[in-house]
Amino acid sequence: MSRSVQLSSTLVEEGAAIAAIDNLPVSTGIIVVGGGQAGLSVGYHLKRLGVEDFLILDGEARIGDAWRKRWDSLKLFTPAAYDGLDGLPFPARGDATPSKDEMADYLETYARHFDLPVVLNARVTQMTRRDGRFALMAGGQRYEADKVIVAMSNYQVPKRPSFARELAPQIRQFDITTYRNPGQLAAGDVLIVGAANSGAEIAKDVASTHRVVLAGPKVNEVPGRYDSFVNQHIVIHILNRLVFPHIMSVNTPMGRRARPAMLKTAVPLIRVKSRDLDALGLRRVGRIAGARGGKPTLEDGTLLEVANVIWCTGFDNGLSWIDLPVRLDDGEPDHDRGVARTVDGLYFVGQHFLTSMASAMVNGVGRDAKRIATLAAE
């Protein structure tokens, strides 16, 4: 018989270690997969509902590391007034723009403040079901639970095209999770593949020290300047309080019509716009079609002479470890507002447009988290 773990965050690691020594699975009522903003928000609401028998499994060594591992200059798009989770405001002036490290530290503080039972270094590698219970392998340990809430965004595993391995070994290659700052780059031109928000932000970061070639079609952009008075004091508030959570939602005809396209198209440029990129003097080219002679090539066969490539070509949702009949069409798990259609007791939170445009945003994930936590607690 499996042994239950005492679910205080100060005792989770000790309890898991005892189970590992005894070669027993760690058994609990609910497992939350992911210790980022979605998972911590679910944990907060489970506690508010009086649920004590749950664990949050996170693959990182420290809460917030998914943010810390992004490029050094990264800042959030939303002001601090919209960067707090339920129950704990973000500790900054409302109109301040937090850095990625400040966001990471906030998440760590949040977990500590609410004494959430997070198990670190527990990346889930497989989930099956047997005898009516879920069985998960994570960090070399087996876990069992009656219900599972997958609290992860779509942005888990960075994509690179298959021909990336055909580039010459002397070309340094990075992606959104491995690029930190221009100091990593070799002398010579930098090819950034992907012209959406991440590619645009990184292009601005790199252009001060290197010549940049930005590849990919132009992306739509949010009107107006990001730092304008109208945007900062009116538009941002309308979008975050009304448009994203309520109008662009599965509860409205407009939201339901727009949702399929929004799941497939790039988010419009928010902070760094086309005119900002033009002012940097970088070179714009079309789609990268492949590699020839160790060099990246355009669709017309033009070879690009570059010393570095940064792939900003999107993410895989990283859910291949779910060994259950859950379809992953177009990268999205098969669910109805976060409830798995084909597997009882399985839920999702944090996915892009789970129920609205706000579902994957820090300020919007709480609404989905509260609803799913309530369903799982029944």
C-alpha positions in Angstrom: 0.0 0.0 0.0 1.3 3.4 -0.9 2.1 6.0 1.8 0.6 9.4 1.9 2.8 12.4 2.3 2.3 15.2 4.9 1.3 18.1 2.8 3.0 21.0 4.4 5.5 22.7 2.0 8.2 22.2 4.7 7.6 18.5 4.8 6.9 17.6 1.2 10.5 16.9 0.2 11.1 14.9 3.4 7.9 12.8 2.8 8.8 12.2 -0.8 12.3 11.2 0.2 11.0 8.6 2.7 8.7 7.2 0.1 11.6 6.9 -2.4 13.7 5.1 0.2 10.9 2.6 0.9 10.4 2.3 -2.9 6.8 3.2 -2.5 4.8 5.6 -4.6 3.9 9.0 -3.1 0.1 8.9 -2.9 -2.2 12.0 -2.7 -5.6 13.1 -3.7 -4.8 15.7 -6.3 -1.6 16.3 -8.2 -1.0 19.7 -9.9 1.6 19.5 -12.7 3.5 22.7 -13.0 4.7 25.2 -10.3 4.4 28.4 -12.4 1.7 31.0 -12.2 -1.0 28.5 -13.2 0.0 25.8 -10.8 0.5 28.1 -7.9 -2.9 29.8 -8.6 -4.6 26.4 -8.6 -2.8 25.5 -5.3 -4.0 28.8 -3.7 -7.6 28.0 -4.6 -7.4 24.4 -3.5 -6.3 25.6 -0.1 -9.0 28.2 0.0 -11.5 25.3 -0.6 -10.0 23.5 2.4 -8.3 20.8 0.3 -5.1 19.6 2.0 -4.4 16.4 0.2 -2.6 17.7 -2.9 0.9 18.2 -4.3 2.3 20.6 -6.9 5.1 19.0 -9.0 7.6 21.3 -10.7 10.5 20.4 -12.9 12.7 23.3 -12.0 15.2 23.6 -9.1 13.6 26.8 -7.8 10.1 28.3 -8.1 10.1 30.9 -10.9 13.1 29.4 -12.8 11.0 29.3 -16.0 11.1 33.1 -15.9 14.7 33.4 -14.7 15.9 31.3 -17.7 14.7 33.8 -20.3 16.9 36.5 -21.8 18.2 39.1 -19.4 16.4 42.2 -20.7 13.0 40.6 -20.8 10.2 42.5 -19.1 6.5 41.8 -18.8 4.1 43.5 -21.2 1.6 44.3 -18.5 2.1 46.8 -15.6 2.5 45.5 -12.1 -1.2 46.2 -11.3 -2.0 43.2 -13.5 0.9 41.0 -12.5 -0.3 39.6 -9.2 -2.1 36.3 -8.6 -5.2 36.0 -6.5 -4.6 36.9 -2.8 -1.3 38.7 -3.2 -0.7 41.9 -5.2 2.5 42.3 -7.1 4.9 44.3 -4.8 5.5 47.3 -7.0 3.9 50.6 -8.1 0.9 49.8 -10.3 2.3 51.3 -13.4 5.8 49.8 -13.1 6.9 47.2 -15.6 8.4 44.2 -13.8 11.5 42.3 -15.1 11.4 38.6 -15.6 13.5 38.1 -12.4 11.1 40.2 -10.4 8.3 38.1 -11.6 10.2 34.9 -10.7 10.9 36.2 -7.2 7.2 37.1 -6.8 6.2 33.6 -7.6 8.6 32.2 -5.1 7.3 34.6 -2.5 3.7 33.6 -3.4 4.4 29.9 -2.8 6.0 30.6 0.5 3.4 33.1 1.7 0.5 30.6 1.2 2.6 27.6 2.2 1.9 25.7 -1.0 3.2 22.1 -1.2 5.6 22.4 -4.1 7.9 19.5 -4.9 10.9 20.8 -6.9 13.1 18.9 -9.4 10.1 16.8 -10.2 9.6 17.0 -13.9 6.8 14.7 -15.0 8.0 12.3 -17.7 5.0 9.9 -17.9 1.4 9.8 -16.8 -0.8 6.7 -17.1 -3.8 5.4 -15.3 -4.4 2.1 -13.6 -7.0 0.8 -11.2 -8.9 4.1 -11.4 -5.9 6.2 -10.2 -3.4 8.3 -12.1 0.2 7.2 -12.0 3.0 9.7 -12.7 6.8 9.4 -12.9 8.6 12.6 -11.9 12.2 13.1 -10.8 12.8 9.4 -10.5 9.8 9.0 -8.1 6.4 7.5 -8.7 3.3 9.5 -7.7 -0.3 8.4 -7.5 -3.4 10.5 -7.4 -7.2 10.4 -7.8 -7.2 13.6 -10.0 -4.6 15.5 -12.0 -4.6 19.2 -12.9 -2.1 20.0 -15.7 -1.3 23.6 -15.0 1.1 24.5 -17.8 1.2 27.0 -20.6 1.5 26.0 -24.3 5.1 27.4 -24.3 7.2 24.5 -22.9 9.6 23.1 -25.5 11.1 25.5 -28.1 10.8 24.4 -31.7 13.7 24.3 -34.2 13.3 23.2 -37.8 14.8 19.8 -38.6 17.4 21.5 -41.0 18.9 23.4 -38.0 21.2 20.4 -37.5 22.5 20.9 -41.0 24.0 24.3 -40.2 27.8 24.4 -39.9 29.0 23.7 -36.4 30.8 27.0 -36.1 27.5 28.8 -36.4 26.3 29.3 -32.8 22.6 28.4 -32.4 20.2 29.5 -29.6 16.5 29.6 -29.0 14.2 31.6 -26.7 15.2 29.5 -23.7 19.0 29.5 -24.2 19.7 33.1 -25.4 20.5 35.4 -22.5 22.4 38.4 -23.8 24.6 39.6 -26.7 27.7 38.5 -24.8 27.0 34.9 -25.8 27.2 35.6 -29.5 30.2 35.2 -31.8 31.5 38.1 -33.8 29.5 38.4 -37.0 26.0 38.7 -38.2 23.0 37.3 -36.2 20.1 35.7 -37.9 16.9 35.9 -35.8 14.3 33.5 -37.2 10.8 34.6 -36.3 9.5 38.2 -36.3 6.8 38.0 -33.6 7.2 39.5 -30.2 10.1 37.4 -28.9 12.0 37.8 -32.2 11.4 41.6 -32.2 12.4 42.0 -28.6 15.6 40.0 -29.0 16.4 41.8 -32.3 16.4 45.1 -30.3 18.5 43.6 -27.6 21.1 42.3 -30.1 21.2 45.2 -32.6 23.3 47.4 -30.3 26.3 45.0 -30.7 25.7 43.0 -33.9 24.3 43.4 -37.3 20.9 41.6 -37.4 19.1 39.8 -40.1 15.4 39.3 -39.1 13.6 36.5 -41.0 9.9 35.9 -41.3 6.8 37.7 -42.5 5.7 40.9 -40.8 3.3 40.4 -37.9 0.3 42.5 -37.1 0.8 45.0 -34.2 -1.2 46.6 -31.5 -1.9 50.2 -32.6 -0.1 53.1 -30.9 3.1 53.3 -28.9 3.5 51.0 -26.0 4.7 53.8 -23.7 2.2 56.4 -24.7 -0.1 58.1 -22.2 -3.3 56.7 -23.9 -1.9 53.2 -24.0 -0.5 53.1 -20.4 -3.6 54.8 -18.7 -6.5 53.7 -20.9 -5.9 51.0 -23.4 -4.1 48.5 -21.2 -6.8 48.8 -18.6 -9.6 48.2 -21.1 -7.9 45.2 -22.6 -7.0 43.6 -19.3 -10.3 44.3 -17.5 -12.8 43.9 -20.2 -11.6 42.7 -23.6 -9.2 39.8 -22.8 -11.2 38.2 -19.9 -14.8 38.9 -21.0 -15.3 39.9 -24.6 -12.6 37.6 -26.2 -14.1 34.6 -24.3 -15.8 31.3 -25.1 -18.8 32.9 -23.5 -19.3 35.3 -26.4 -20.1 34.8 -30.1 -17.1 37.0 -31.0 -14.7 35.0 -28.8 -15.9 31.7 -30.0 -15.4 32.8 -33.6 -12.0 34.2 -33.0 -10.6 31.4 -30.8 -9.5 28.9 -33.6 -7.5 31.6 -35.4 -6.0 32.9 -32.2 -4.7 29.5 -31.3 -2.7 29.4 -34.5 -1.6 33.0 -35.2 1.2 35.0 -33.6 0.2 37.6 -30.9 0.4 41.1 -32.5 3.6 43.1 -31.7 3.1 44.9 -28.4 6.2 46.8 -27.4 8.7 46.7 -30.3 6.9 47.6 -33.5 7.9 47.5 -37.2 9.0 51.1 -37.2 11.2 50.4 -34.1 12.8 47.6 -36.0 13.3 49.7 -39.1 15.0 52.4 -36.9 17.5 49.8 -35.7 18.8 49.4 -39.3 18.4 45.6 -39.3 17.9 43.7 -42.5 14.4 42.1 -43.1 14.2 38.9 -45.1 11.5 36.3 -45.9 11.1 32.8 -44.6 14.1 30.6 -44.0 13.5 27.5 -46.1 16.5 25.2 -45.3 20.2 24.9 -45.2 22.8 24.3 -48.0 26.5 24.0 -47.5 26.1 24.6 -43.8 24.4 28.0 -44.3 20.8 29.0 -43.9 18.9 29.7 -47.1 15.9 31.8 -48.1 13.0 30.5 -50.3 14.7 31.9 -53.4 17.9 30.0 -52.6 19.9 33.0 -51.3 22.5 31.9 -48.8 22.9 33.9 -45.6 26.4 34.5 -44.2 25.8 34.6 -40.5 27.8 33.6 -37.4 24.8 33.1 -35.1 21.2 32.0 -35.3 18.5 32.6 -32.7 15.4 30.5 -33.3 12.2 32.3 -32.2 10.0 29.8 -34.0 7.4 29.0 -31.3 7.0 26.2 -28.8 5.6 22.7 -28.5 3.2 22.3 -25.6 5.4 19.6 -24.0 2.5 17.3 -23.1 3.8 14.1 -24.8 4.3 12.6 -21.4 0.5 12.1 -21.1 0.1 8.4 -22.0 -3.7 8.6 -22.1 -6.4 9.0 -24.8 -6.2 12.8 -24.8 -6.0 14.1 -28.4 -3.4 16.9 -28.9 -4.8 18.3 -32.2 -2.9 21.4 -33.2 -1.0 21.2 -30.0 -4.1 21.7 -27.8 -5.3 19.0 -25.5 -8.9 17.9 -26.0 -10.9 19.7 -23.3 -14.1 21.6 -22.6 -13.2 24.8 -20.7 -10.3 22.9 -19.0 -12.1 19.6 -18.3 -10.7 16.7 -20.3 -13.4 15.2 -22.5 -12.1 11.7 -22.6 -10.4 11.1 -19.2 -12.4 11.6 -16.0 -10.5 13.4 -13.3 -8.1 15.2 -15.7 -8.1 19.0 -16.0 -6.1 21.7 -17.6 -5.2 25.3 -16.6 -2.9 27.9 -18.1 -3.4 26.9 -21.8 -3.7 29.7 -24.3 -7.3 30.7 -24.7 -8.5 27.9 -22.4 -11.7 30.0 -21.8 -10.5 33.5 -22.8 -7.6 35.5 -24.1 -6.7 36.1 -20.4 -6.3 32.3 -19.6 -2.6 32.2 -20.1 -1.9 35.7 -18.6 -0.8 36.2 -15.0 -3.8 38.4 -14.2 -6.3 36.1 -15.9 -5.2 32.6 -14.9 -6.9 32.9 -11.5 -10.4 32.7 -12.8 -9.8 29.4 -14.6 -7.8 28.1 -11.6 -10.6 28.8 -9.2 -13.2 27.1 -11.4 -11.0 24.0 -12.0 -9.9 23.7 -8.4 -13.6 23.8 -7.4 -14.4 21.0 -9.8 -11.4 18.9 -8.7 -12.3 19.3 -5.1 -15.8 17.9 -5.5 
